[in-house]
């Protein structure tokens, strides 16, 4: 099961050379940042755990990866969602379907009588005993301190690649859901004292909400990544023509990206290149500002999202 040491490829994006960390080439059960965030749980034994609990979107990459983790460990897996859209229930492929095949028990709180307007996290907090060692609760998207373990390994891989490329400075870019990967990656480089600048953008909520997420895990803002503003407001999980067009442009590079996070990431990166006048340095063998984009993996979700885009935009 490949869970580290992914290659880096160079592509031309708007004529500017961008390096891509191919974390989509990790094992498909834990593709992209899920392999990094859940690595601690894969590498360690939990002899008393019998039940895994988490929550989030029914289309989440984390849902599928956690279902694979639970199946490997022999745990019951309960996953709480706010609601499930009809098109997700009708899907025959994708994260939701794959997780159910793996044995996930997906609990739709919109149909639970005792919800009493509680959020998924509040419902779980009230339901699960803090002293029950047989239950392991992993927050939405793996947003917890245990994620540092695998993300630090990602940081080490980037440093090894930097030395091989003889780079003294690097700009790392990735879009953020919970912001966990970007946060712990930025913290790793800053603690090591390396000239690696981590940049991200908010795919869920806005920049202020993302910064609040950072502070809940790491209070010292010196260790936070730089947040690049999204040029236009987009609602997470909805279909947008610019996303679809960007995804098709990216396919021309020979690398398939996911349809949920990566299109927004590349739209924001393109805006960043324009704002910093970097596109005037096109087609250089060695860019003036070397940028490494971390592929978000999650290609299994394209199986359900791509037909929706094709139906809407052709």
N, C-alpha and C positions, 0 to 999 in steps of 0.2 A: 504494500500500500504506500504509494508515493505521497509524502506529506511535507516535503521540503526540497530545497535546492532546485527551484525552477529556473529555466533559462531566461535571458533578457534578449529581446529582439529590437532592432531599430526600424522604425517606420517613418515615412515622410507624411507629416500632417500639415496641411495648408502650405506645403513646401518647407516646413521646419522639421528638422530631425528630432524625433521624440523616441526615447527608449521605453519599451513595455516589459514590465516584469510579468512573465506568463504564469501567474498563479491559477489560471484556468486549466493548466496542465497537471495540477495536483489531482489526486484520486477523486473521481466524480462524486463519491459519497460525501466528500468534504471539500468541494472545489472552492477556490478563492479564499477570502478572508475567514471563512468558517473553519477551514483546516487550521488556520493560525489561532483563532480564538478558542477553539475547542480542543487544541492539542493537549492541554493539561489533563483533560478528562480521558483522553485516549491513552496517554502514557502512564497514568496512575491507576492503582486499584482502589476500589471503594467497597470493601467487604461487607459493609452493613446496608448498603443502598439496595433497595428493591424497586423503587419508583422514582422516575424522573418527571419533573414538572417544569413547564415553561409557558410562554404566551407570546402573542404577536399577531402578525398577518397570516391568513390562511394560504397566501401565495409566497410566503417568506422562504428564502434559501435556508435559513436557520431551522425552520420546521423540518425540512427534509433531512438535513444533516443530523439534527438531534434524534430523529427517528432511526437513522442508521446507527448512531451511537448507542441508543437504547437497545436496538436489536443485537448489536455486537456484545453488549454487556449482559443481556438477558434481563433487562429492566422493563417494567411497565412504563409506558410513556403517555402522560396526559398533557395536552396542549390546549390552552384556552384562547379563544378568539372573541372579539367584540361582535362580529357577525360574519356570515359567509355569503358572498354575492352569488346570484343564480348561475352566472357563467362559470364560476369556479366549481360549483356542484355538478355542472354538466360536462366539465372537462374530462377528457380521457387520458391526458398527459399532464406533466408539470409537477411542481413541488407538492401540492396538496394530494394529488392522486398517488404519487410515489411514497409519501409519508404514510398514507392509509394502507398501502400495500405492505409497508414495513411494520404495520401493527399499531400505528399511532392512534390514540383515542382523542380526536379533535372535538372539543366541547364548545359549542356555540352559545355564548352567554346571553344572546338576545332571545333564546328560547328556554332559559333557566328561570324557574319561578321565584327562587330566593335571591335573585341578583340584587335587587333594591338599588339600582342605578350605580352600583360599584364598578370601578374599572377592573380590567383583568388582574392587574397587580394587587389591587385592594381586595378583590375577591379571594385570591390565592393567600394573601396575608391573613385573612380572617379564617380561611378554611384549613390551612396547614399549620400544625403545631411546630413551633420553633425548636422543640426538644426531640423531635422525631428523627433519629439518625437513619432511618430506613428511607427517608425522602430527600432527594437532591433537587433543589430549585435553582434553575439557571435563568437569570433575567432575560428580557427580550433581546434577541440578537446576540446573546453572549456578552452583554454589557456588565462585566464584573472584573474584579481584580485578578482572577485566575487567567484572564486573557493575556496578561503580560507575558506569561511563560512562552507561548507560541509566537507572539508578536515580536518579542526580543530575538527569537531565532530568525525571523524575517529580517530584522534590522542587521543581524550579523551577516546574513547572505548578501544584503545590499552593500555592506562595507567591503566584503570580499570582492564583489564585482567592481566597486569603485577603485580599489587598489589595482585590480587587473587592467582597468581602463586608464589608470594614472590620472584620475580626477581628484582635484583638491577640494572641489565644492560640488554640491548636487542639490537640485530642487526635486522633491518627491511630491507627486500629486495623486490624490484619490478622492472620490466622492464619499460622503458620510451619511449613514442612517443613524445609528446610535452614536457614532463618532469614536467608538472604542479603539478601532485599529489606528486611526490617525492620531489619537491622543497618546496611546502608549508607544507608538512609533516615534512621535516627536519627543516624548519624554526620554526614550531610550537614547536617541542621538544627542540630546542636550546634556544628559548625564555623562555620556561618553566624551563630550567635548568635540564632536566632529562637526564640520561645516556642512551639515545636511539640513535643508530647510523643508519641513513638511507643510504642505498646503492642502486644504480641503474645501469642500462646499457642502451646504446643507441640502440633502435630498428629501429629508422629512422635516416638516416645520420650517422655521427660518433660522437665520444665523444666531439670533439671540437665544433661541431655544437650544441650539446645538452647543453654544458656549455654556449654558446652564448644565447640560449633560456632562461636559468636560469637568466642570467644577465639582460635580457630585462625586466624581471618581478621583480627581486630582485637584486639590484646592489651590495649589500654587500655579498661577497663570503663566509664570515663566516657562513652564513645561508644556504649555498648550500649543497646538499647531496654529498656523495662520489660516484664518477663514476668509476665503475669496467670495465676494458677494455674487449671487446668481443674478444675471442681467435681467431676468423676467421671472415673475412668480409662477411656479408650477405646483400643482397638487399631486402629492405622491400617489403613484399607482394608476393615475389617469393617463389616457392616451393622448399624445400630442404629435402633430405632424413634424415639428422640428426634431423630436426624438427619433422618429422613424427615419427621417431623411439623414440624420447624423449616423444612425446605425447602419444604413445602407452605404454611406460614404466610408465608414470604418471597415465594412466588409471588403471593400476594394483593396485594403492593405493586406488581405490574406489572413486576417485574424478575426474570428467571430467574437463579438462582445455581448454582454447581457443587455436586455431591453429595459431593465428596471432602473439601474444605477448608472451604468456607463454612458448612455447618451447624454445625460445631464452633465456628467463629469467632463466629457469632451467639449460640450458647448461652453462650459465655464472656462476650460483650459484655452479654447480658441479666443474667448473674450480677453483672458489674461495675456495671451501672446500679442493681441492687437493693442491693448492698453499700454503695454510695456515696449511697444515698437520692436518686438523681437522678430516679426515677420520680414523685416528689411534684411535680416541675415539669412535668407533662405539658402537651401542647398549647400550648407557648409559641411565639410567632413567632420569638423569638431565644433559644435554649437557654442556660442558665447555664453549661454546659460543652459547647461545640460539638464534636461528634464526626464525624470523617470516616472512613468504612469504605472500604477499598480492595477493590473487587471482584476476585476471584482469576481470573476468566476461566475457561478450561478447559471450556467447555460441551460440547465434542465428547465428552468422557468420559461425559457424562450419557446418551448414546445406548446405552452398554453397562451403566451402573450402574442407571439407572432401571428397566429390566425386572427386574433382580435384586431391587430393593426391592419392586416390585409383586408379584413372585412370593412374596416372603417375608411382606409385610405387607398386601398387597391394595390 
